[in-house]
Amino acid sequence: MTVVQHRSPFTALLVGGLLAASLTACAGDDGGKASDTAGSAATTAAATAAATAPAANPMADPAADRATAGQPFGAACAAVPKDGAGSFAGMAADPVATAASHNPLLSTLVTAVTKAGLVDTLNSAKDITVFAPTDDAFAKLPKKDLDAVLADKEKLTRILTYHVVPQRLSPAALTGAHKTLETHEVTATGSAPDFTVNGSAKVLCGNVQTANATVYIVDTVLMPAS
């Protein structure tokens, strides 16, 4: 004999409700896990980005930045006129000996170049680098010795041409040994903005451009080997 079970409407409604509640709970668990996973991934990505991002350097040297950007750098650059023939823009338009004559730091050098008869030589040279001693650099020499050098054209020419390298040297290429017009080498050490030439001459204002030269103003007269 077959037994037929009859469910009341109330029983069917109860079973349906329990099933729906169970499905909703399962769905809620999966959604929570997905949300947690997404949040964890976002946090990890943010932490990785923060760890690998370049940190700002509050100690960055503006002079080094200027050298890297191809601009004049150094404390003595502040003494260069802001406009006119003696300014950086004005010097860039003139050949090097003429440009130096407009720079208030280089009057003794200009006198020496004139006495040695090198004005035309330097102005007509192509793509050179000049280490230019300041007036104070010449003043370090005993007056008797300076007067003797200025009176000796041959010796003066040797000293001045020792300050000239027959190629333009950017700050990035300055470090190292470089043969001069005098034939002996000068050696620059350091990095922008702190360069030293031949172990003692400090670059006070570097990467100054003229029409035919790159100039590094130094605080000491360079002397070639005897």
C-alpha positions in Angstrom: 0.0 0.0 0.0 1.5 3.4 -0.9 1.5 6.1 1.7 1.0 9.5 0.4 2.3 12.3 2.7 0.5 15.6 2.5 2.4 18.8 3.5 0.5 21.7 4.8 0.9 25.1 3.3 2.5 26.2 6.6 5.2 23.5 6.4 6.1 24.3 2.8 6.4 28.0 3.7 8.7 27.2 6.7 11.0 25.0 4.6 11.3 27.6 1.8 12.2 30.3 4.4 14.9 28.2 6.0 16.4 27.4 2.6 16.4 31.1 1.5 18.1 32.1 4.8 20.8 29.5 4.3 21.6 30.6 0.8 21.8 34.3 1.9 24.2 33.4 4.7 26.5 31.5 2.3 26.4 34.4 -0.1 27.3 36.8 2.8 30.3 34.7 3.8 31.7 34.7 0.2 31.2 38.4 -0.2 33.0 39.1 3.1 36.0 37.0 2.1 36.2 38.7 -1.3 36.0 42.1 0.3 38.7 41.2 2.8 40.9 39.9 0.0 40.5 43.1 -2.0 41.2 45.3 1.0 44.4 43.2 1.8 45.6 43.6 -1.8 45.1 47.3 -1.8 46.9 47.7 1.5 49.9 45.6 0.2 50.1 47.7 -3.0 50.0 51.0 -1.1 52.8 49.7 1.2 54.9 48.6 -1.7 54.5 52.0 -3.5 55.4 53.8 -0.3 58.5 51.7 0.2 59.8 52.0 -3.4 58.9 55.7 -4.0 62.0 58.0 -4.0 62.2 60.0 -0.8 62.4 63.7 -0.9 65.9 64.9 0.1 65.7 68.0 2.3 69.5 68.3 2.1 69.7 68.5 -1.7 72.2 71.1 -2.8 70.8 73.7 -5.2 74.3 74.3 -6.6 74.6 70.7 -7.6 71.2 70.9 -9.2 72.3 73.9 -11.3 75.5 72.1 -12.4 73.5 69.1 -13.5 71.1 71.4 -15.4 74.1 73.0 -17.2 73.9 76.4 -15.3 76.7 78.3 -13.5 77.2 77.2 -9.9 79.2 78.2 -6.9 79.3 80.9 -4.2 81.3 83.4 -6.3 78.7 83.4 -9.0 76.7 85.9 -6.8 79.4 88.5 -7.6 78.7 88.3 -11.3 76.5 91.2 -12.5 72.8 90.4 -13.1 72.7 92.1 -16.5 74.9 93.8 -19.0 78.1 92.7 -20.7 79.4 91.2 -17.4 76.4 89.1 -16.7 76.2 85.4 -17.6 74.0 86.2 -20.6 76.4 88.9 -21.7 79.5 86.8 -21.3 77.9 84.0 -23.3 77.7 86.3 -26.3 81.5 87.2 -26.3 84.6 85.2 -26.8 86.4 84.3 -23.6 89.1 87.0 -23.3 86.5 89.7 -24.0 84.0 88.1 -21.7 86.6 88.0 -18.9 87.2 91.7 -19.3 83.7 92.4 -18.2 83.8 90.2 -15.1 84.7 92.1 -11.9 86.5 89.1 -10.4 89.0 88.7 -13.2 90.7 92.1 -13.8 94.3 90.9 -12.9 93.8 87.9 -15.3 92.8 90.2 -18.1 95.9 92.3 -17.5 98.1 89.2 -17.6 96.5 87.9 -20.8 97.0 91.3 -22.4 100.6 91.5 -21.3 101.2 88.0 -22.7 99.6 89.0 -26.1 97.1 86.1 -25.7 93.9 88.1 -26.2 93.5 87.2 -29.9 94.7 83.6 -29.3 92.1 82.9 -26.7 89.3 84.8 -28.5 89.8 82.9 -31.7 90.2 79.4 -30.1 87.5 76.9 -30.7 85.7 75.1 -27.8 88.2 75.5 -24.9 88.0 75.3 -21.1 89.6 78.1 -19.1 90.5 77.9 -15.4 90.3 81.6 -14.5 92.1 82.7 -11.3 90.4 85.6 -9.5 92.1 88.8 -8.4 92.4 87.4 -4.9 94.1 84.3 -6.4 96.8 86.5 -7.9 97.0 88.5 -4.7 98.1 85.3 -2.9 101.4 85.5 -4.8 104.1 87.7 -3.3 104.0 91.0 -5.1 107.7 90.7 -6.1 107.0 87.3 -7.7 103.8 88.6 -9.4 105.6 91.6 -10.8 108.4 89.4 -12.1 106.0 87.1 -13.8 104.1 89.9 -15.4 107.3 91.3 -16.8 108.5 87.9 -18.2 106.3 87.3 -21.3 107.6 83.8 -21.9 107.0 82.6 -18.4 103.7 84.4 -18.2 102.6 82.7 -21.4 103.4 79.3 -20.0 101.5 80.0 -16.8 98.4 81.3 -18.6 98.3 78.6 -21.3 98.5 76.0 -18.4 95.1 77.3 -17.4 93.6 76.4 -20.8 92.3 72.9 -21.9 91.7 72.6 -25.7 88.1 71.2 -25.3 85.0 72.2 -23.5 84.6 70.4 -20.2 81.1 70.2 -18.7 80.8 69.6 -14.9 80.1 65.9 -15.7 83.4 65.6 -17.6 85.6 67.8 -15.4 86.9 65.2 -13.0 90.2 63.7 -14.2 93.4 64.7 -15.9 93.4 67.0 -18.9 96.2 68.1 -21.1 96.6 71.9 -21.4 97.8 74.2 -24.2 101.0 74.4 -22.2 101.3 70.6 -22.7 101.3 69.6 -19.0 98.1 68.2 -17.4 95.8 69.7 -14.8 93.8 67.3 -12.6 90.4 68.0 -11.3 88.8 66.1 -8.4 85.4 66.1 -6.7 81.9 66.5 -8.1 79.5 69.3 -8.6 79.5 71.7 -7.0 82.7 71.0 -5.1 85.6 70.7 -7.5 89.3 71.1 -6.7 92.0 71.5 -9.4 95.6 70.3 -8.8 94.7 69.5 -5.2 94.5 73.0 -4.0 92.6 75.4 -6.3 88.9 75.5 -5.5 86.3 76.2 -8.2 84.4 79.2 -6.9 82.1 79.7 -9.9 81.9 77.0 -12.5 80.3 76.2 -15.9 80.3 79.8 -17.0 79.7 79.9 -20.7 81.3 82.3 -23.3 80.9 82.2 -27.0 83.9 79.8 -27.4 84.7 78.5 -23.9 83.6 77.1 -20.6 85.1 78.9 -17.7 85.8 77.7 -14.1 86.7 80.5 -11.9 89.3 79.3 -9.3 90.8 80.7 -6.1 94.5 79.8 -6.8 96.9 80.4 -9.7 97.9 77.1 -11.3 101.6 76.6 -11.8 103.0 74.2 -14.5 105.8 71.8 -13.7 109.2 73.4 -14.2 
